[in-house]
Amino acid sequence: MNYEHLKKEDPEVYELIQKEAGRQKEGLEMIPSESYASAAVLEATGSILNNKYAENYPGRRYYGGCVNVDLVERLCQKRAKEAFGLGDNYHVNVQPYSGSPANLAVYVGLLNLGDTIMALRLDHGGHLTHGNPANLSAKAFKFVHYEVNAKTETLDYDAIEKLAFEHKPKLIVSGFTSYPRIIDFKRMHEIAKSIGAISMVDMSHISGLIIGGVHPSPFPFTDVVMTTTHKTLRGPRGAMIFCKKEYKEQIDKGVFPGMQGGPHEHTIAGIAVALKESMTPEFKEYTEQIIKNTKALAESLMEEGLKLISGGSDNHLLMIDLRPFGPGRGIFIEKALEAAEISVNKQPIPNDPSPPFYPSGIRLGTPAVTSRGMKEQEMQKAGKLIARIVKEFALTEMPLDREKRASAVKEFAASLENHPTIKEVKSQVIALASKFSVPGVD
Ligand code: DSN
């Protein structure tokens, strides 16, 4: 994109965007919830649809002049259902601003405040809005959390069923932010139905993989399915909620006026474009390669002796368990990898002995690098470079005293400057990344 007007009118913001474009190109983006949106998606998202208010739904807005945005929103809804192979028995709301308000809209639309919801615990892979005590979801509803099995680090459906019978939640959420395995959505739905609960799937991370046919779908049985639109789907930052027709009114009211005001029609247009792109043979190939790349990356890391949560991955993400080095080292590795131009994030692991800001895990994934055209060979190389950093820098101790942690991180970050290992890895990362162009950036 050439940004000619921005460059003239606001060189300060223009420069920052240019710097970020450089950062996105120069290194390896390996945060599993990120990928690159196409130039077409970015154009629609940055369009004049931004100017329009359109509270409520197509055909019954609170504002005049909605003739075109009505068509945009309907087109997006049509494509969303097409992409997931859905018929008239499902409805889709494409207005949620993003995943967090979308999850809250589902809870607000379907339940009464104080009702019980069951979901995956945050350090076991669940999301903030799946009832983490710091989030509004846990203040407004009563959450019961299921966990992964301590030994296998995968979901134990018999234990989940037992918990559901004990607590009789009104809603059971399946979905994650950091679970590297396939969830048995059918079994989760059956558990919900056996106690008269509504089944919900948060497929935010994997919706692109589902469209590509490389991951099982929560359709056509799950009652409500939420997805963000900017992860493996590669759209703008937004969300969609699919529901069986019987929940349409409640879900629509949960979104507007329950949680939100005017929808972002420019984002909805961007989602429509991403959905069109997701139904192409190229996108299917892309998702197939994500799975191959994640497996290659996992193998490479394990060959180097690193421990992965659950011993590998079935999807686009994997989790390095840093406990063998000591608790709380995730932040050091995130910083050391960032200094070497590999972007990942620190992440709590099951039963993490350390708090979420100083967790003992690293989460990484392949959607962004795969969209640049990287394959197994590059993932093998990336795995070796990541392992080198982990093995050297995870040896730094994290103080047990809370007061001392921030200064330990500061001191650690300063020690990375001109560090010979960082310099060497960084130059190899840049050499690897520079062979591949970046969708929407180049
Ligand atoms: N923050 C997102 C992720 O990284 O998984 C979820 O909201």
Residues whose N, C-alpha, C, O or C-beta is under 5 A from the ligand:
A	BS01	DSN	S33 G99 T177
